[in-house]
Amino acid sequence: MKKISDVPQPYTDEEIASFLENSGVLSARRQVRHVSEEDGPDGYIPLKSVILTFKSNVKLPDSVFRWVSRSIRCVNTLGLPFSAFNCRRFGHIARNCRGSTSCKICGAPHTVVE
């Protein structure tokens, strides 16, 4: 998997994958940011970063893709989300965590030491 940035918002995942099909791209998935509102439903905001999955027989490119009329740098990505060591949820780190502390072994609301 590789990550590209600064991809214009109007393009769908399917359009991005079809644009880059000649480069061996199997699928494209735009990254999103979770937004929670106090008085309304939770939602997602699409970002300008896109994760690309390649066919197994293709050598992963290191530097650039030809995107419409310009080049975009392509970087490696692990594909695994980060998680907070405080609440054990994904998508944020402990420094930004607003959740309650949970045990990494049993999930109860205490630390491992207690």
PDB file as gemmi writes it, atoms N, CA and C in Angstrom:
CRYST1    1.000    1.000    1.000  90.00  90.00  90.00 P 1                      
ATOM      1  N   MET A   1       0.844  -1.180   0.000  1.00  0.00           N  
ATOM      2  CA  MET A   1       0.000   0.000   0.000  1.00  0.00           C  
ATOM      3  C   MET A   1       0.886   1.238   0.000  1.00  0.00           C  
ATOM      4  N   LYS A   2       0.397   2.256  -0.672  1.00  0.00           N  
ATOM      5  CA  LYS A   2       1.078   3.545  -0.731  1.00  0.00           C  
ATOM      6  C   LYS A   2       0.064   4.641  -0.463  1.00  0.00           C  
ATOM      7  N   LYS A   3       0.559   5.782  -0.023  1.00  0.00           N  
ATOM      8  CA  LYS A   3      -0.308   6.916   0.282  1.00  0.00           C  
ATOM      9  C   LYS A   3       0.082   8.094  -0.598  1.00  0.00           C  
ATOM     10  N   ILE A   4      -0.925   8.737  -1.194  1.00  0.00           N  
ATOM     11  CA  ILE A   4      -0.683   9.963  -1.939  1.00  0.00           C  
ATOM     12  C   ILE A   4      -1.465  11.082  -1.270  1.00  0.00           C  
ATOM     13  N   SER A   5      -0.936  12.286  -1.362  1.00  0.00           N  
ATOM     14  CA  SER A   5      -1.561  13.432  -0.703  1.00  0.00           C  
ATOM     15  C   SER A   5      -1.964  14.481  -1.723  1.00  0.00           C  
ATOM     16  N   ASP A   6      -2.742  15.432  -1.269  1.00  0.00           N  
ATOM     17  CA  ASP A   6      -3.162  16.571  -2.081  1.00  0.00           C  
ATOM     18  C   ASP A   6      -3.971  16.148  -3.305  1.00  0.00           C  
ATOM     19  N   VAL A   7      -4.833  15.154  -3.130  1.00  0.00           N  
ATOM     20  CA  VAL A   7      -5.726  14.706  -4.200  1.00  0.00           C  
ATOM     21  C   VAL A   7      -6.998  15.544  -4.127  1.00  0.00           C  
ATOM     22  N   PRO A   8      -7.417  16.166  -5.218  1.00  0.00           N  
ATOM     23  CA  PRO A   8      -8.606  17.025  -5.187  1.00  0.00           C  
ATOM     24  C   PRO A   8      -9.847  16.303  -4.665  1.00  0.00           C  
ATOM     25  N   GLN A   9     -10.649  17.011  -3.891  1.00  0.00           N  
ATOM     26  CA  GLN A   9     -11.829  16.445  -3.232  1.00  0.00           C  
ATOM     27  C   GLN A   9     -12.904  15.890  -4.177  1.00  0.00           C  
ATOM     28  N   PRO A  10     -13.169  16.487  -5.333  1.00  0.00           N  
ATOM     29  CA  PRO A  10     -14.304  16.005  -6.132  1.00  0.00           C  
ATOM     30  C   PRO A  10     -14.165  14.577  -6.657  1.00  0.00           C  
ATOM     31  N   TYR A  11     -12.957  14.021  -6.705  1.00  0.00           N  
ATOM     32  CA  TYR A  11     -12.770  12.689  -7.268  1.00  0.00           C  
ATOM     33  C   TYR A  11     -13.194  11.602  -6.282  1.00  0.00           C  
ATOM     34  N   THR A  12     -13.930  10.615  -6.775  1.00  0.00           N  
ATOM     35  CA  THR A  12     -14.342   9.476  -5.950  1.00  0.00           C  
ATOM     36  C   THR A  12     -13.223   8.443  -5.931  1.00  0.00           C  
ATOM     37  N   ASP A  13     -13.343   7.466  -5.047  1.00  0.00           N  
ATOM     38  CA  ASP A  13     -12.356   6.388  -4.971  1.00  0.00           C  
ATOM     39  C   ASP A  13     -12.268   5.624  -6.287  1.00  0.00           C  
ATOM     40  N   GLU A  14     -13.409   5.377  -6.914  1.00  0.00           N  
ATOM     41  CA  GLU A  14     -13.451   4.635  -8.174  1.00  0.00           C  
ATOM     42  C   GLU A  14     -12.755   5.415  -9.296  1.00  0.00           C  
ATOM     43  N   GLU A  15     -12.970   6.726  -9.339  1.00  0.00           N  
ATOM     44  CA  GLU A  15     -12.327   7.551 -10.367  1.00  0.00           C  
ATOM     45  C   GLU A  15     -10.813   7.573 -10.187  1.00  0.00           C  
ATOM     46  N   ILE A  16     -10.364   7.679  -8.960  1.00  0.00           N  
ATOM     47  CA  ILE A  16      -8.922   7.695  -8.685  1.00  0.00           C  
ATOM     48  C   ILE A  16      -8.301   6.372  -9.106  1.00  0.00           C  
ATOM     49  N   ALA A  17      -8.945   5.253  -8.758  1.00  0.00           N  
ATOM     50  CA  ALA A  17      -8.431   3.934  -9.129  1.00  0.00           C  
ATOM     51  C   ALA A  17      -8.386   3.775 -10.646  1.00  0.00           C  
ATOM     52  N   SER A  18      -9.400   4.272 -11.353  1.00  0.00           N  
ATOM     53  CA  SER A  18      -9.399   4.139 -12.816  1.00  0.00           C  
ATOM     54  C   SER A  18      -8.337   5.032 -13.457  1.00  0.00           C  
ATOM     55  N   PHE A  19      -8.095   6.236 -12.903  1.00  0.00           N  
ATOM     56  CA  PHE A  19      -7.031   7.104 -13.416  1.00  0.00           C  
ATOM     57  C   PHE A  19      -5.667   6.429 -13.302  1.00  0.00           C  
ATOM     58  N   LEU A  20      -5.452   5.697 -12.218  1.00  0.00           N  
ATOM     59  CA  LEU A  20      -4.141   5.116 -11.927  1.00  0.00           C  
ATOM     60  C   LEU A  20      -4.060   3.630 -12.241  1.00  0.00           C  
ATOM     61  N   GLU A  21      -5.025   3.106 -12.970  1.00  0.00           N  
ATOM     62  CA  GLU A  21      -5.069   1.680 -13.295  1.00  0.00           C  
ATOM     63  C   GLU A  21      -3.831   1.238 -14.075  1.00  0.00           C  
ATOM     64  N   ASN A  22      -3.316   2.088 -14.959  1.00  0.00           N  
ATOM     65  CA  ASN A  22      -2.124   1.748 -15.746  1.00  0.00           C  
ATOM     66  C   ASN A  22      -0.885   1.591 -14.875  1.00  0.00           C  
ATOM     67  N   SER A  23      -0.892   2.160 -13.690  1.00  0.00           N  
ATOM     68  CA  SER A  23       0.240   2.044 -12.765  1.00  0.00           C  
ATOM     69  C   SER A  23       0.142   0.805 -11.891  1.00  0.00           C  
ATOM     70  N   GLY A  24      -0.894   0.000 -12.073  1.00  0.00           N  
ATOM     71  CA  GLY A  24      -1.065  -1.216 -11.291  1.00  0.00           C  
ATOM     72  C   GLY A  24      -1.903  -1.043 -10.047  1.00  0.00           C  
ATOM     73  N   VAL A  25      -2.644   0.050  -9.954  1.00  0.00           N  
ATOM     74  CA  VAL A  25      -3.481   0.297  -8.779  1.00  0.00           C  
ATOM     75  C   VAL A  25      -4.721  -0.583  -8.846  1.00  0.00           C  
ATOM     76  N   LEU A  26      -4.966  -1.310  -7.777  1.00  0.00           N  
ATOM     77  CA  LEU A  26      -6.124  -2.186  -7.681  1.00  0.00           C  
ATOM     78  C   LEU A  26      -7.318  -1.449  -7.090  1.00  0.00           C  
ATOM     79  N   SER A  27      -7.070  -0.664  -6.041  1.00  0.00           N  
ATOM     80  CA  SER A  27      -8.151   0.107  -5.426  1.00  0.00           C  
ATOM     81  C   SER A  27      -7.582   1.360  -4.767  1.00  0.00           C  
ATOM     82  N   ALA A  28      -8.469   2.320  -4.548  1.00  0.00           N  
ATOM     83  CA  ALA A  28      -8.106   3.569  -3.884  1.00  0.00           C  
ATOM     84  C   ALA A  28      -9.134   3.840  -2.795  1.00  0.00           C  
ATOM     85  N   ARG A  29      -8.656   4.333  -1.659  1.00  0.00           N  
ATOM     86  CA  ARG A  29      -9.561   4.629  -0.546  1.00  0.00           C  
ATOM     87  C   ARG A  29      -9.153   5.958   0.075  1.00  0.00           C  
ATOM     88  N   ARG A  30     -10.047   6.931  -0.022  1.00  0.00           N  
ATOM     89  CA  ARG A  30      -9.772   8.256   0.533  1.00  0.00           C  
ATOM     90  C   ARG A  30      -9.839   8.180   2.059  1.00  0.00           C  
ATOM     91  N   GLN A  31      -8.886   8.809   2.723  1.00  0.00           N  
ATOM     92  CA  GLN A  31      -8.910   8.844   4.179  1.00  0.00           C  
ATOM     93  C   GLN A  31      -9.946   9.861   4.641  1.00  0.00           C  
ATOM     94  N   VAL A  32     -10.535   9.589   5.791  1.00  0.00           N  
ATOM     95  CA  VAL A  32     -11.573  10.457   6.339  1.00  0.00           C  
ATOM     96  C   VAL A  32     -11.260  10.776   7.793  1.00  0.00           C  
ATOM     97  N   ARG A  33     -11.801  11.882   8.265  1.00  0.00           N  
ATOM     98  CA  ARG A  33     -11.667  12.267   9.671  1.00  0.00           C  
ATOM     99  C   ARG A  33     -13.038  12.149  10.317  1.00  0.00           C  
ATOM    100  N   HIS A  34     -13.093  11.490  11.453  1.00  0.00           N  
ATOM    101  CA  HIS A  34     -14.339  11.317  12.189  1.00  0.00           C  
ATOM    102  C   HIS A  34     -14.674  12.607  12.919  1.00  0.00           C  
ATOM    103  N   VAL A  35     -15.924  13.030  12.808  1.00  0.00           N  
ATOM    104  CA  VAL A  35     -16.386  14.246  13.475  1.00  0.00           C  
ATOM    105  C   VAL A  35     -17.591  13.880  14.321  1.00  0.00           C  
ATOM    106  N   SER A  36     -17.539  14.204  15.609  1.00  0.00           N  
ATOM    107  CA  SER A  36     -18.693  13.948  16.470  1.00  0.00           C  
ATOM    108  C   SER A  36     -19.272  15.283  16.915  1.00  0.00           C  
ATOM    109  N   GLU A  37     -20.566  15.384  16.810  1.00  0.00           N  
ATOM    110  CA  GLU A  37     -21.249  16.606  17.205  1.00  0.00           C  
ATOM    111  C   GLU A  37     -22.089  16.319  18.437  1.00  0.00           C  
ATOM    112  N   GLU A  38     -22.136  17.277  19.346  1.00  0.00           N  
ATOM    113  CA  GLU A  38     -22.856  17.074  20.602  1.00  0.00           C  
ATOM    114  C   GLU A  38     -24.351  16.893  20.393  1.00  0.00           C  
ATOM    115  N   ASP A  39     -24.938  17.664  19.506  1.00  0.00           N  
ATOM    116  CA  ASP A  39     -26.390  17.614  19.345  1.00  0.00           C  
ATOM    117  C   ASP A  39     -26.837  16.940  18.051  1.00  0.00           C  
ATOM    118  N   GLY A  40     -25.924  16.363  17.305  1.00  0.00           N  
ATOM    119  CA  GLY A  40     -26.297  15.740  16.042  1.00  0.00           C  
ATOM    120  C   GLY A  40     -25.575  14.420  15.834  1.00  0.00           C  
ATOM    121  N   PRO A  41     -25.793  13.809  14.690  1.00  0.00           N  
ATOM    122  CA  PRO A  41     -25.146  12.521  14.413  1.00  0.00           C  
ATOM    123  C   PRO A  41     -23.658  12.700  14.099  1.00  0.00           C  
ATOM    124  N   ASP A  42     -22.895  11.643  14.338  1.00  0.00           N  
ATOM    125  CA  ASP A  42     -21.482  11.644  13.983  1.00  0.00           C  
ATOM    126  C   ASP A  42     -21.359  11.590  12.467  1.00  0.00           C  
ATOM    127  N   GLY A  43     -20.238  12.047  11.960  1.00  0.00           N  
ATOM    128  CA  GLY A  43     -20.032  12.038  10.522  1.00  0.00           C  
ATOM    129  C   GLY A  43     -18.558  11.943  10.179  1.00  0.00           C  
ATOM    130  N   TYR A  44     -18.264  12.014   8.891  1.00  0.00           N  
ATOM    131  CA  TYR A  44     -16.902  11.911   8.404  1.00  0.00           C  
ATOM    132  C   TYR A  44     -16.623  13.036   7.421  1.00  0.00           C  
ATOM    133  N   ILE A  45     -15.410  13.576   7.493  1.00  0.00           N  
ATOM    134  CA  ILE A  45     -14.966  14.611   6.569  1.00  0.00           C  
ATOM    135  C   ILE A  45     -13.896  13.989   5.676  1.00  0.00           C  
ATOM    136  N   PRO A  46     -14.080  14.000   4.348  1.00  0.00           N  
ATOM    137  CA  PRO A  46     -13.054  13.437   3.464  1.00  0.00           C  
ATOM    138  C   PRO A  46     -11.794  14.306   3.460  1.00  0.00           C  
ATOM    139  N   LEU A  47     -10.634  13.662   3.492  1.00  0.00           N  
ATOM    140  CA  LEU A  47      -9.354  14.360   3.468  1.00  0.00           C  
ATOM    141  C   LEU A  47      -8.764  14.318   2.060  1.00  0.00           C  
ATOM    142  N   LYS A  48      -7.629  14.957   1.871  1.00  0.00           N  
ATOM    143  CA  LYS A  48      -6.979  14.964   0.561  1.00  0.00           C  
ATOM    144  C   LYS A  48      -5.985  13.818   0.399  1.00  0.00           C  
ATOM    145  N   SER A  49      -5.855  12.950   1.401  1.00  0.00           N  
ATOM    146  CA  SER A  49      -4.953  11.802   1.338  1.00  0.00           C  
ATOM    147  C   SER A  49      -5.717  10.572   0.872  1.00  0.00           C  
ATOM    148  N   VAL A  50      -5.067   9.765   0.026  1.00  0.00           N  
ATOM    149  CA  VAL A  50      -5.684   8.556  -0.517  1.00  0.00           C  
ATOM    150  C   VAL A  50      -4.714   7.399  -0.346  1.00  0.00           C  
ATOM    151  N   ILE A  51      -5.223   6.262   0.139  1.00  0.00           N  
ATOM    152  CA  ILE A  51      -4.433   5.042   0.268  1.00  0.00           C  
ATOM    153  C   ILE A  51      -4.676   4.201  -0.976  1.00  0.00           C  
ATOM    154  N   LEU A  52      -3.585   3.795  -1.640  1.00  0.00           N  
ATOM    155  CA  LEU A  52      -3.677   2.998  -2.855  1.00  0.00           C  
ATOM    156  C   LEU A  52      -3.238   1.572  -2.570  1.00  0.00           C  
ATOM    157  N   THR A  53      -3.992   0.600  -3.067  1.00  0.00           N  
ATOM    158  CA  THR A  53      -3.626  -0.805  -2.985  1.00  0.00           C  
ATOM    159  C   THR A  53      -3.252  -1.258  -4.385  1.00  0.00           C  
ATOM    160  N   PHE A  54      -2.118  -1.959  -4.493  1.00  0.00           N  
ATOM    161  CA  PHE A  54      -1.607  -2.365  -5.792  1.00  0.00           C  
ATOM    162  C   PHE A  54      -1.821  -3.850  -6.035  1.00  0.00           C  
ATOM    163  N   LYS A  55      -1.802  -4.230  -7.310  1.00  0.00           N  
ATOM    164  CA  LYS A  55      -1.857  -5.640  -7.690  1.00  0.00           C  
ATOM    165  C   LYS A  55      -0.597  -6.319  -7.165  1.00  0.00           C  
ATOM    166  N   SER A  56      -0.690  -7.614  -6.887  1.00  0.00           N  
ATOM    167  CA  SER A  56       0.423  -8.318  -6.251  1.00  0.00           C  
ATOM    168  C   SER A  56       1.653  -8.439  -7.149  1.00  0.00           C  
ATOM    169  N   ASN A  57       1.475  -8.417  -8.460  1.00  0.00           N  
ATOM    170  CA  ASN A  57       2.616  -8.597  -9.361  1.00  0.00           C  
ATOM    171  C   ASN A  57       3.294  -7.281  -9.750  1.00  0.00           C  
ATOM    172  N   VAL A  58       2.904  -6.172  -9.142  1.00  0.00           N  
ATOM    173  CA  VAL A  58       3.436  -4.854  -9.485  1.00  0.00           C  
ATOM    174  C   VAL A  58       4.458  -4.415  -8.441  1.00  0.00           C  
ATOM    175  N   LYS A  59       5.605  -3.902  -8.917  1.00  0.00           N  
ATOM    176  CA  LYS A  59       6.600  -3.330  -8.007  1.00  0.00           C  
ATOM    177  C   LYS A  59       6.069  -1.976  -7.540  1.00  0.00           C  
ATOM    178  N   LEU A  60       6.059  -1.761  -6.239  1.00  0.00           N  
ATOM    179  CA  LEU A  60       5.523  -0.516  -5.699  1.00  0.00           C  
ATOM    180  C   LEU A  60       6.411   0.660  -6.087  1.00  0.00           C  
ATOM    181  N   PRO A  61       5.834   1.695  -6.677  1.00  0.00           N  
ATOM    182  CA  PRO A  61       6.640   2.857  -7.062  1.00  0.00           C  
ATOM    183  C   PRO A  61       7.079   3.654  -5.843  1.00  0.00           C  
ATOM    184  N   ASP A  62       8.269   4.273  -5.923  1.00  0.00           N  
ATOM    185  CA  ASP A  62       8.762   5.031  -4.776  1.00  0.00           C  
ATOM    186  C   ASP A  62       8.455   6.513  -4.826  1.00  0.00           C  
ATOM    187  N   SER A  63       8.377   7.091  -5.965  1.00  0.00           N  
ATOM    188  CA  SER A  63       8.372   8.542  -5.949  1.00  0.00           C  
ATOM    189  C   SER A  63       7.087   9.190  -6.430  1.00  0.00           C  
ATOM    190  N   VAL A  64       6.736   9.058  -7.685  1.00  0.00           N  
ATOM    191  CA  VAL A  64       5.668   9.890  -8.224  1.00  0.00           C  
ATOM    192  C   VAL A  64       4.688   9.110  -9.076  1.00  0.00           C  
ATOM    193  N   PHE A  65       3.486   9.637  -9.117  1.00  0.00           N  
ATOM    194  CA  PHE A  65       2.457   9.168 -10.034  1.00  0.00           C  
ATOM    195  C   PHE A  65       2.154  10.304 -10.987  1.00  0.00           C  
ATOM    196  N   ARG A  66       1.679   9.971 -12.119  1.00  0.00           N  
ATOM    197  CA  ARG A  66       1.175  10.996 -13.032  1.00  0.00           C  
ATOM    198  C   ARG A  66      -0.298  11.135 -12.707  1.00  0.00           C  
ATOM    199  N   TRP A  67      -0.708  12.269 -12.186  1.00  0.00           N  
ATOM    200  CA  TRP A  67      -2.096  12.475 -11.768  1.00  0.00           C  
ATOM    201  C   TRP A  67      -2.690  13.604 -12.586  1.00  0.00           C  
ATOM    202  N   VAL A  68      -3.597  13.309 -13.457  1.00  0.00           N  
ATOM    203  CA  VAL A  68      -4.265  14.254 -14.339  1.00  0.00           C  
ATOM    204  C   VAL A  68      -3.217  15.095 -15.073  1.00  0.00           C  
ATOM    205  N   SER A  69      -2.809  16.237 -14.554  1.00  0.00           N  
ATOM    206  CA  SER A  69      -1.825  17.062 -15.260  1.00  0.00           C  
ATOM    207  C   SER A  69      -0.610  17.382 -14.398  1.00  0.00           C  
ATOM    208  N   ARG A  70      -0.438  16.673 -13.288  1.00  0.00           N  
ATOM    209  CA  ARG A  70       0.700  16.955 -12.421  1.00  0.00           C  
ATOM    210  C   ARG A  70       1.169  15.689 -11.731  1.00  0.00           C  
ATOM    211  N   SER A  71       2.305  15.769 -11.099  1.00  0.00           N  
ATOM    212  CA  SER A  71       2.879  14.628 -10.393  1.00  0.00           C  
ATOM    213  C   SER A  71       2.600  14.763  -8.905  1.00  0.00           C  
ATOM    214  N   ILE A  72       2.355  13.640  -8.268  1.00  0.00           N  
ATOM    215  CA  ILE A  72       2.131  13.614  -6.824  1.00  0.00           C  
ATOM    216  C   ILE A  72       3.073  12.585  -6.220  1.00  0.00           C  
ATOM    217  N   ARG A  73       3.744  12.972  -5.152  1.00  0.00           N  
ATOM    218  CA  ARG A  73       4.665  12.077  -4.458  1.00  0.00           C  
ATOM    219  C   ARG A  73       3.905  10.935  -3.808  1.00  0.00           C  
ATOM    220  N   CYS A  74       4.495   9.770  -3.862  1.00  0.00           N  
ATOM    221  CA  CYS A  74       3.875   8.562  -3.329  1.00  0.00           C  
ATOM    222  C   CYS A  74       4.756   8.026  -2.206  1.00  0.00           C  
ATOM    223  N   VAL A  75       4.195   7.802  -1.009  1.00  0.00           N  
ATOM    224  CA  VAL A  75       4.983   7.344   0.136  1.00  0.00           C  
ATOM    225  C   VAL A  75       4.413   6.041   0.693  1.00  0.00           C  
ATOM    226  N   ASN A  76       5.269   5.292   1.380  1.00  0.00           N  
ATOM    227  CA  ASN A  76       4.834   4.042   2.007  1.00  0.00           C  
ATOM    228  C   ASN A  76       3.901   4.326   3.164  1.00  0.00           C  
ATOM    229  N   THR A  77       2.988   3.415   3.396  1.00  0.00           N  
ATOM    230  CA  THR A  77       2.117   3.499   4.562  1.00  0.00           C  
ATOM    231  C   THR A  77       1.981   2.111   5.159  1.00  0.00           C  
ATOM    232  N   LEU A  78       1.871   2.044   6.457  1.00  0.00           N  
ATOM    233  CA  LEU A  78       1.722   0.759   7.129  1.00  0.00           C  
ATOM    234  C   LEU A  78       0.315   0.217   7.000  1.00  0.00           C  
ATOM    235  N   GLY A  79      -0.645   1.092   6.893  1.00  0.00           N  
ATOM    236  CA  GLY A  79      -2.020   0.656   6.749  1.00  0.00           C  
ATOM    237  C   GLY A  79      -2.724   0.364   8.061  1.00  0.00           C  
ATOM    238  N   LEU A  80      -2.001   0.406   9.157  1.00  0.00           N  
ATOM    239  CA  LEU A  80      -2.618   0.137  10.445  1.00  0.00           C  
ATOM    240  C   LEU A  80      -2.929   1.453  11.150  1.00  0.00           C  
ATOM    241  N   PRO A  81      -4.098   1.579  11.720  1.00  0.00           N  
ATOM    242  CA  PRO A  81      -4.425   2.823  12.420  1.00  0.00           C  
ATOM    243  C   PRO A  81      -3.702   2.897  13.763  1.00  0.00           C  
ATOM    244  N   PHE A  82      -3.462   4.100  14.251  1.00  0.00           N  
ATOM    245  CA  PHE A  82      -2.854   4.261  15.562  1.00  0.00           C  
ATOM    246  C   PHE A  82      -3.956   4.282  16.614  1.00  0.00           C  
ATOM    247  N   SER A  83      -3.581   3.949  17.848  1.00  0.00           N  
ATOM    248  CA  SER A  83      -4.587   3.905  18.909  1.00  0.00           C  
ATOM    249  C   SER A  83      -4.051   4.581  20.162  1.00  0.00           C  
ATOM    250  N   ALA A  84      -4.970   5.054  20.984  1.00  0.00           N  
ATOM    251  CA  ALA A  84      -4.611   5.704  22.241  1.00  0.00           C  
ATOM    252  C   ALA A  84      -4.340   4.638  23.295  1.00  0.00           C  
ATOM    253  N   PHE A  85      -3.251   4.796  24.035  1.00  0.00           N  
ATOM    254  CA  PHE A  85      -2.948   3.855  25.110  1.00  0.00           C  
ATOM    255  C   PHE A  85      -3.818   4.116  26.332  1.00  0.00           C  
ATOM    256  N   ASN A  86      -4.589   5.167  26.306  1.00  0.00           N  
ATOM    257  CA  ASN A  86      -5.469   5.502  27.413  1.00  0.00           C  
ATOM    258  C   ASN A  86      -6.788   4.729  27.307  1.00  0.00           C  
ATOM    259  N   CYS A  87      -7.526   4.923  26.211  1.00  0.00           N  
ATOM    260  CA  CYS A  87      -8.853   4.312  26.076  1.00  0.00           C  
ATOM    261  C   CYS A  87      -8.847   3.089  25.166  1.00  0.00           C  
ATOM    262  N   ARG A  88      -7.743   2.841  24.462  1.00  0.00           N  
ATOM    263  CA  ARG A  88      -7.570   1.703  23.551  1.00  0.00           C  
ATOM    264  C   ARG A  88      -8.392   1.814  22.273  1.00  0.00           C  
ATOM    265  N   ARG A  89      -8.916   2.978  21.954  1.00  0.00           N  
ATOM    266  CA  ARG A  89      -9.661   3.165  20.707  1.00  0.00           C  
ATOM    267  C   ARG A  89      -8.705   3.613  19.610  1.00  0.00           C  
ATOM    268  N   PHE A  90      -9.148   3.456  18.365  1.00  0.00           N  
ATOM    269  CA  PHE A  90      -8.312   3.785  17.218  1.00  0.00           C  
ATOM    270  C   PHE A  90      -8.592   5.183  16.694  1.00  0.00           C  
ATOM    271  N   GLY A  91      -7.608   5.738  15.986  1.00  0.00           N  
ATOM    272  CA  GLY A  91      -7.792   7.003  15.298  1.00  0.00           C  
ATOM    273  C   GLY A  91      -7.246   8.221  16.007  1.00  0.00           C  
ATOM    274  N   HIS A  92      -6.701   8.067  17.198  1.00  0.00           N  
ATOM    275  CA  HIS A  92      -6.111   9.195  17.916  1.00  0.00           C  
ATOM    276  C   HIS A  92      -5.057   8.656  18.874  1.00  0.00           C  
ATOM    277  N   ILE A  93      -4.282   9.543  19.470  1.00  0.00           N  
ATOM    278  CA  ILE A  93      -3.252   9.128  20.414  1.00  0.00           C  
ATOM    279  C   ILE A  93      -3.637   9.578  21.817  1.00  0.00           C  
ATOM    280  N   ALA A  94      -2.947   9.060  22.826  1.00  0.00           N  
ATOM    281  CA  ALA A  94      -3.311   9.316  24.222  1.00  0.00           C  
ATOM    282  C   ALA A  94      -3.272  10.798  24.571  1.00  0.00           C  
ATOM    283  N   ARG A  95      -2.351  11.547  23.972  1.00  0.00           N  
ATOM    284  CA  ARG A  95      -2.251  12.978  24.265  1.00  0.00           C  
ATOM    285  C   ARG A  95      -3.548  13.705  23.901  1.00  0.00           C  
ATOM    286  N   ASN A  96      -4.251  13.250  22.867  1.00  0.00           N  
ATOM    287  CA  ASN A  96      -5.495  13.884  22.424  1.00  0.00           C  
ATOM    288  C   ASN A  96      -6.735  13.114  22.863  1.00  0.00           C  
ATOM    289  N   CYS A  97      -6.569  12.151  23.736  1.00  0.00           N  
ATOM    290  CA  CYS A  97      -7.671  11.269  24.121  1.00  0.00           C  
ATOM    291  C   CYS A  97      -8.596  11.931  25.137  1.00  0.00           C  
ATOM    292  N   ARG A  98      -9.896  11.825  24.880  1.00  0.00           N  
ATOM    293  CA  ARG A  98     -10.897  12.331  25.821  1.00  0.00           C  
ATOM    294  C   ARG A  98     -11.667  11.182  26.474  1.00  0.00           C  
ATOM    295  N   GLY A  99     -11.322   9.950  26.112  1.00  0.00           N  
ATOM    296  CA  GLY A  99     -12.012   8.792  26.658  1.00  0.00           C  
ATOM    297  C   GLY A  99     -11.505   8.425  28.039  1.00  0.00           C  
ATOM    298  N   SER A 100     -12.240   7.569  28.710  1.00  0.00           N  
ATOM    299  CA  SER A 100     -11.824   7.131  30.041  1.00  0.00           C  
ATOM    300  C   SER A 100     -10.782   6.021  29.917  1.00  0.00           C  
ATOM    301  N   THR A 101      -9.952   5.885  30.939  1.00  0.00           N  
ATOM    302  CA  THR A 101      -8.897   4.882  30.944  1.00  0.00           C  
ATOM    303  C   THR A 101      -9.494   3.486  30.963  1.00  0.00           C  
ATOM    304  N   SER A 102      -8.900   2.577  30.167  1.00  0.00           N  
ATOM    305  CA  SER A 102      -9.359   1.190  30.180  1.00  0.00           C  
ATOM    306  C   SER A 102      -8.150   0.262  30.208  1.00  0.00           C  
ATOM    307  N   CYS A 103      -8.333  -0.888  30.812  1.00  0.00           N  
ATOM    308  CA  CYS A 103      -7.281  -1.886  30.963  1.00  0.00           C  
ATOM    309  C   CYS A 103      -6.993  -2.547  29.615  1.00  0.00           C  
ATOM    310  N   LYS A 104      -5.700  -2.725  29.278  1.00  0.00           N  
ATOM    311  CA  LYS A 104      -5.369  -3.348  28.003  1.00  0.00           C  
ATOM    312  C   LYS A 104      -5.601  -4.860  28.015  1.00  0.00           C  
ATOM    313  N   ILE A 105      -5.789  -5.454  29.187  1.00  0.00           N  
ATOM    314  CA  ILE A 105      -5.999  -6.895  29.280  1.00  0.00           C  
ATOM    315  C   ILE A 105      -7.482  -7.259  29.273  1.00  0.00           C  
ATOM    316  N   CYS A 106      -8.267  -6.607  30.126  1.00  0.00           N  
ATOM    317  CA  CYS A 106      -9.677  -6.988  30.254  1.00  0.00           C  
ATOM    318  C   CYS A 106     -10.653  -5.938  29.735  1.00  0.00           C  
ATOM    319  N   GLY A 107     -10.194  -4.691  29.520  1.00  0.00           N  
ATOM    320  CA  GLY A 107     -11.075  -3.636  29.025  1.00  0.00           C  
ATOM    321  C   GLY A 107     -11.880  -2.926  30.098  1.00  0.00           C  
ATOM    322  N   ALA A 108     -11.722  -3.333  31.356  1.00  0.00           N  
ATOM    323  CA  ALA A 108     -12.443  -2.684  32.456  1.00  0.00           C  
ATOM    324  C   ALA A 108     -11.862  -1.291  32.707  1.00  0.00           C  
ATOM    325  N   PRO A 109     -12.619  -0.419  33.377  1.00  0.00           N  
ATOM    326  CA  PRO A 109     -12.157   0.956  33.594  1.00  0.00           C  
ATOM    327  C   PRO A 109     -11.117   1.081  34.709  1.00  0.00           C  
ATOM    328  N   HIS A 110      -9.956   0.479  34.527  1.00  0.00           N  
ATOM    329  CA  HIS A 110      -8.831   0.613  35.452  1.00  0.00           C  
ATOM    330  C   HIS A 110      -7.551   0.383  34.659  1.00  0.00           C  
ATOM    331  N   THR A 111      -6.402   0.689  35.254  1.00  0.00           N  
ATOM    332  CA  THR A 111      -5.129   0.427  34.578  1.00  0.00           C  
ATOM    333  C   THR A 111      -4.688  -0.994  34.884  1.00  0.00           C  
ATOM    334  N   VAL A 112      -3.661  -1.468  34.203  1.00  0.00           N  
ATOM    335  CA  VAL A 112      -3.183  -2.842  34.390  1.00  0.00           C  
ATOM    336  C   VAL A 112      -2.644  -3.054  35.794  1.00  0.00           C  
ATOM    337  N   VAL A 113      -2.028  -2.050  36.393  1.00  0.00           N  
ATOM    338  CA  VAL A 113      -1.407  -2.156  37.717  1.00  0.00           C  
ATOM    339  C   VAL A 113      -2.437  -2.393  38.807  1.00  0.00           C  
ATOM    340  N   GLU A 114      -3.609  -1.809  38.687  1.00  0.00           N  
ATOM    341  CA  GLU A 114      -4.624  -1.897  39.751  1.00  0.00           C  
ATOM    342  C   GLU A 114      -5.165  -3.280  39.938  1.00  0.00           C  
TER     343      GLU A 114                                                      
END                                                                             
